[in-house]
Amino acid sequence: MIKSITQRIAEELGVRENQVSAAVQLLDDGSTVPFVSRYRKEATGGLDDTQLRNLEERLRYLRELEARRTAILGSIAEQGKLTPELEAALQGAETKMTLEDLYLPYKPKRRTKAQIAREAGLEPLALALLGNPKLDPEQSALAYISAELGVPDTKAALDGARYILMEKFAEDGELLGELREHLWREASLKSTLEEGKAEEGAKFSDYFAYRELIRNVPSHRALALLRGRNEGILHLALVAGDEDAPRNTPHPCESTIARRFGIADLQRAADRWLLEVVRFAWKVKLSTHLEAELVTRLREAAEAEAIKVFARNLHDLLLAAPAGPKAVIGLDPGLRTGVKVAVVDATGKLLDTATIYPHVPRNDWDRSIAVLAALAKKHGALLVSIGNGTASRETDKLAAELMQRHPELNLQKVVVSEAGASVYSASEFAANEFPELDVSLRGAVSIARRLQDPLAELVKIDPKAIGVGQYQHDVNQSELARGLGAVVEDCVNAVGVDVNTASEPLLERVSGLSSALARNIVEFRNSNGAFTSRAELKRVPRLGDKAFEQAAGFLRIAGGANPLDASGVHPEAYPLVQRILDASGRELRQVIGDSAFLKTLDARKFTDDKFGLPTVTDILRELDKPGRDPRPEFKTGVFQDGIESLKDLQPGMVLEGAVTNVTNFGAFVDIGVHQDGLVHISALADKFVKDPHSVVKAGDIVKVKVLEVDEKRRRIALTMRLSEQPAAPAARSEVRRDSKPPRRETPAQPQGAMAAALAKLRR
């Protein structure tokens, strides 16, 4: 029985089909994943946002599959070649690849040598020799010689027959599937250095003589190999079978082809000719085709995993703890061009700017401190946000001395990632927001604001520029944009948005709002003043009932007449809240925040045909803590004084740092030396760790110990197992790359402590 799309998705997600059907209907009607996840739990049986995102992705794939299936069926039917058996096979195909394999013999293509041979009447010869190997090829070919048809001799006839059989073998869907899976299980991906590229491709040195089973190549290594190939440094090849086997030993894939078509060397007249056809079919048609397919399969899987890791890091960074509504001095460090200074108030509004020159070549240290102290006093700043780029540690030292000289200011300094600040500075949005402000000063504004509220500031930047992914420029850009866009949407709606302070970029990420509607909201707010109720949103031009339904629950109005407008309770549920109030005999303001009272209410008593238990439970939770922020409490790490460059690091040092990026093989940590160190997955904890994300996430403040420093390659090996001891200096004499393959074409060299730890990437 052929399963429907909803049946397949339900089985894959492990949920009921009616849950999937309801979710599909809501999504098709224009509902967003955040809205369905939060406000339509009764309809979907409580599918969460992760399940809904997976459902949405599979729905897109399976619908594309169905569209392709319909097109293929139509194409074959037009050719008059659609048999009941072929139709059943096409209808049962569960992947795009299987579908294309079945379509291959019927796919319109240019005139091939096989097609020319058929036109010359040679197909009966090919089929006769395949069907009866006792026939003598030369004798059989005599009957097909025809100067008129372009077959001057037996050699030409047998060549034509060979082309026909080669194409037949190469278009056999079942054979292709068998060969493909055999190669995926057994073949190795081998990389070698392109001639004369050793110096230019030094960063790929670990792959100059590399070989690993293709199915075992992890995503980060696959993307590195593919980048090396694309840059002309590495040559990649798929190796199946024993390369050292005697020359005449049949390739395992040739044996599979022969077996599929009943070809064997039984000393019959046509056996040797047929085996030669098999060999040609493998070498000329199938091997290159399947190699390209499997490398594509590896690339797609690697890209999907890279996007997944990037998305998870982005999620953690966007939901990092906000410092909150406090005036902040933002410092964009620089040496010759000076440190750019921007002061923003508690709402992020720009108050003041300056440029100071505390570092070389001017060394105007005291005046710089005086300027910062005056700005902090004038604007009541409580925080100093320092970008982590060039001259960051020097500027961090400046801020420390500012705090030491002026304790009365009660300042606190924090180093933040400035990734993407320059992208924001040069963006159209920044130009419109600060048309008179120098581009470099706009970066300082962004650095200040991202401390106040990372989410609100980072949504203004293309997610790819935020710097928490690897190989983001190598992966499928549309898939990356879709994956990261979904993360941003989920994060924004999980937190909620103050409609009276939110920027256009933040508003357009709200469920149901487009960039045009976000612009209309801001223009309406600028013209008419702050919104005083959610109901006023309906006065915004082009914001109709559907957009209001999708967006209203995620938009907050602080200090309005109705306290529910500042909560996550959807306006459609306000009558339900009123029923709860009527039953309790209390006013809304008496109920909000009264945890003891709310715990006495039985949610089941307030359910009805429209609002089930999940919604009522959510509403009671929201009344307890209206507009609760899911982000953690704000805290900061402190870089150790005197540790400002790789030269300052010594094995055994214990330092505090911030996790900047988490990969499948470990976590990168900023310890204040302008180069992140790597904590390998094996060094994240004293117990076995399968997934680094289960231990750390981007933005975490952690303590690490330095294992080894390679100044030449700018690599730092760290451990979070603080009892672990670095290797003795003699053992660290040779440091190799961080991903040693399990099999090399050359003998392994002595390993240092860093290489020994990082080589576990291969295990």
Secondary structure by P-SEA (a helix, b strand, c coil): ccccaaaaaaaaacccaaaaaaaaaaaaacccccccccccccccccccaaaaaaaaaaaaaaaaaaaaaaaaaaaaaaaccccaaaaaaaaacccaaaaaaaacccccccccaaaaaaaacaaaaaaaaaaccccccccccccccccccccccaaaaaaaaaaaaaaaaaacaaaaaaaaaaaaacbbbbbbbcccccccccccccccccccccccccaaaaaaaaaaaaaccbbbbbbccccccccccccaaaaaaaaaaccccccccaaaaaaaaaaaaaacccaaaaaaaaaaaaaaaaaaaaaaaaaaaaaaaaacccccbbbbbbbbccccccbbbbbbcccccccccccccccccccaaaaaaaaaaaaaaaccccbbbbbcccaaaaaaaaaaaaaaaccccbbbbbbbbccaaaaaaacaaaaaacccccaaaaaaaaaaaaaaccccccccccccccccccccccccaaaaaaaaaaaaaaaaaaaccccccccaaaaaacccccaaaaaaaaaaaaacccccccccccccccccaaaaaaccccccccccccccccccccccaaaaaaaaaaaacccccccccaaaaaaaccccccccccccaaaaaaaaaaaaccccccccccccccccccccccccccccbbbbbbbccccccbbbbbccccbbbbbccccccccccccccccccccccbbbbbcccccccbbbbbbcccccccccccccccccccccccccccccccccaaaaaaccccc
